[in-house]
């Protein structure tokens, strides 16, 4: 492509080279290094005057350093009189901090968007942003590509009897993402909800009965009680693992007794002397005044995993393959709990974990691979995964999405429409 330069950052050089190979060009020369004091140095080795510049830099374990490298690269290209600068960020950093979760918190994703625009970016390309409203953080055009068609194609070709499968969201926040994939595959979907507090009365498998009248040959009428299915299965999570039905009931009774004592102490604190004067407390814990107490991003926090919870599946996966879908896999607790519930209590035949960004913090990949209730882990290569870790994990499948970014860059450079990439793979095959 004439009048076009593609620079590849240090965050994910493998993906950058694949994109350039797909475009049929070489990565533009640039020297990216650090000084002895830790400062980042960037030197562009080619003229970019009046050319379209694309800088490929994704999220990585060294997020802060690579963000700074991206900002300096953008500024250097702007100083070199580039006609247009596009930041290609397959996995957008700080995406989970796209809203204020607590008082005195920061919307870091918006701050990063401002930094990119201030550095000189004229256009941003990313894939499966954690929250679609993040596009409103930018004052410049943003193209949010989707991995859904690629993941749907893999599911069709690699999961036996995928027509009977059920796409499952591990939290209510991912319901829209799950329904979109289910529509593309023309299959059913379900949703898992994890609740920190649940009383004994509201716990358990809800099985309403219905009276059915039958008339026998002798003319007598008999009443039979039939159990109706509600497609709702509930179980207890203790220390990050799902209990079976019998153990869950015992845990529910113990939890209900503890909750009753806690409420009794709370009521007594509001009563003073014989006049029974109500004295409300003005002091609250930080966790009690959050803007969103049921935020799905908090599922894998240590304090959340340590607490006792109730997990509920709304949907039917009996004797069917279950496909747990999310935009990223960064921690293991919520995925393992969902897989255990689907296989142990809900009768799922197999369980697959599918996501766009495979971040795999700490020992997440090893824990998922060792879980006997997970049959496959499918991610794309938007985020760098160490080769050694990928080879050790037998259940891991990494899907290449470089053709999507290459086609997006080509269409953007020649002024063609990019909307076709949102729904179909025909243009990139």
Buried (B, 14 or more C-beta within 10 A) or exposed (E): BEEBBBBBBBBBBBBBBBBBEBBEBEBBEBEBEEEEEEEBEBEBEEEBEEBBBBBBBBBBEEBEBBBBBBBBBBBBBBEBEBBBBBBBBBBBBBBBBBBBBEEEEEBBBBEBBEBBBEBBBBBBBBBBBBBEEBBEBBEBEBBBBBBBBBBBBBBEEEBEEBEBBBBBBBBBBBEEBBBBBBEBBEBBBBBBBBBBEBEBEEBBBBEEEEEEEEEEEEEEEEEEEEEEEEEBBBBBBBEBBBBEBEEBBEBBEBBBEEBEEEEEEEEEEEEEEEEEEEEEEEEEEEEEEBEEEBBBBBBBEEEBBEBBBBBBBBBBBEEBBBBBBBBBBBBBBBBBBBBBBBBBBBBBBBBBBBBBBBBBEEEBBBBBBEBEBBBBBBBBBBBBBEEEBBEEBEBBBBBEBBBBBBBBBBBBBEEEEBEBBEEEBEBBE
